[in-house]
Structures are given as structure tokens and as C-alpha cells.
Amino acid sequence: MSEVLGRDEAREAPPGTRRRSARLTSPRSYVRAAAAVLLLALPFYLDRFWLQAGLFAMAAAIGAIGINLLTGATGQLSMGHAFFLAVGAYGYCVFAADGGDGLTGLGLPTWLAAVLAVVVAGVAGGLFSPISGRLSGAYLGIATLALVFIGQHVMFNAHDLTGGANGRDVPPLNLFGLTFDDRELLVAAVPFGSAEKLWYAGLAVLLAGALFARGVLRGRPGRAMNAIRDHRIAAGVIGVPVARHRAAVFVLSSMYAGLAGVLLALVFQRTVPDYFGITLSLEYLAMIVIGGLGSVSGAVAGAVFVSLLPQLLTRYSDALPLVSAPGTGGIAPGEASRYLYGAAVVLVVLFLPGGLVRVAARRRVTTHPGEER
């Protein structure tokens, strides 16, 4: 009798309620919950190398989400992403430093410095947005490429702001009385240094950035962005303000890059101009192509692949054929990683246009509306 009543109640439940219930009890929900628990527990078990590698991947994922909104969802080719990462990284240093090292520093609270650095990156994108709103394709790519060269010139020559070729130290983040530096803090008898503390901050920022970008792509702005990408003229004819949307997406992408730059600076603990070159911009393009254009999860997957590959090759270079430390006669880990993800880009373009996220999508089999296996 109770089983019959249960079936009747299930039939009487609204379709939306049944779909939500199916999603909560689907295997994917359990996998996500297990992954969340694992990510939260990793700082208690991993050493500093793996935690830093994970933090680099988180920062790369934040930046990749930003450029995927711009290039993957809106179709605007940008090769100047490294410039906005540099704005975020050096902006944080200028706002947070106290000037005790002889370099310019405003001595603001570090949390405020991080927010202002992201805002400044957005302002830099806004200043460039009139150009991005009118150019497209290779012309926009060349114009954004100029930003990288301008940024490199400023970083090497504006010594009071950037420290020149030697870079400058990064003040540790202080949030709610907790300083994210190497002074150890015991948590469940485990010493937490800067990497362990930043791990949770990076997870929170990445989750917030991914959810926000997902909401943008699934809402009206996302539909407008896809319309502009697929047919700009037709989008304008149906009433989409093309120039305004393209400018707004460029600003949003720049802010994501600035946020990634702040996190990178906090992980590195020192900013140097050489890191923010054209190679970094090309790596971000490789991330979104390998992961999947126009997809938040694809951007994260591509960022993890591209950012972890050189670190893994460096870690295990002694055990890998042809790969060895620089200057020892073999292929350097960084160079080998570029060969590998370059080959991955070619393979994805030829055989898997949707990227890594398409592989995951093909493995899902829909068994009932709102329920996936």
C-alpha cells in the first residue's frame, strides 16, 4: 500500500521537482560530492610541490574561463591575455606593498588591494574595449598582441612600479586576521604554510568564478554572445547591441585575467616580467582549444592539462626518455611540454573539435528526461 502511495506521490510531483530529485540522486552528484571532499582534504596529505602545482592550475583555470568567455563564447580572438594577468599581479603589489623596499607601494589592506587589482585590470580592458568592439578575427588578435609588447616594455622599464627585470616581492594576503604566508599554522596536527592556506582561497575563487561564468553563458548574455560569435551581422539585425556586448565581454575577460594574475603572484611570492610574455598568451589559447571552446568545464580541463604538464615533466624528468634538465643535452621539460600540448591542439582540431569536454559529454547517456547515467 505504501509503495502504491509513493508511486502516486511521485507521479503527482511537478516535473521540475522530479528532475531536481533525479539530479540529486544521480551518479554524477555522488561523483561531484566525492571530488569536493577530496579537494578539501588534499592539503592534509600532499607536499608543497603538488599543492603549488594545483594552485597554478587553479589560477590558470580562472584565466582560461575569462578568455573562453571572450574567444570561445563570443568569437573574439585575443592574444593579449598575459598583459591583463600582469596588470592584476603588479597592481596587487603596488596597492598592497608598503614601499619599504624602495618601490612604489600604497600600503592598502591586502584584501582591498586584490579587489582593486582586479578592477584595474577591468579598467585596462575597458580602455581597450572600443577597439575590441570594432575589430574582429586576426585584426583583433594583432591589436591585442600589441598589448603584450607594451606591457613588457613597461614592466622592464618602469622600475619604481615593477622592480624592472628582477621583479618585486609580493606581500602575503591577509584575510579575516589570517595571513597567507609561510608561518606555520597547525590544523588537526598538520602544519599549514602558505600553499595550504592559499589552496582553500584558490578553490573558493575558482568556484565563484566558474559559477558566475556558467550563469552568464546560460542566461540572456550568453545567448547574445553566441549569436555574435556565430553571425555578427544577423545578431545586430535581430536587435543585439553587438559593440556593447563585445566591449562588456572584453572587460569581464580582463577582470578574470586580473584575478588569475593576483592568485599567481600570491603563489609565486615574486613577480617577474619574463613570465608575462607572448608564450603565456599562447598557452591560454591552447587551454581553451584543448578543453573545449565556449565551455566553463572545458576551460578548467584545458587549464589543468596545460599548466600541470610542464611541472610533471620537470618532476619526473629523470625517469622519462629524451627529457632532461636544461643544459644536459636532452629536451628541457618546458620545451617538451610545449611540443606535447602543441600536438594536443592539432589532434583536437582534427579529430575532436569539441575538446576534452566533448569526450565527457559522449560518455553520458540520457536514460530519462532530467536523469543522466
Disulfide bonds with the S-S distance in Angstrom:
none
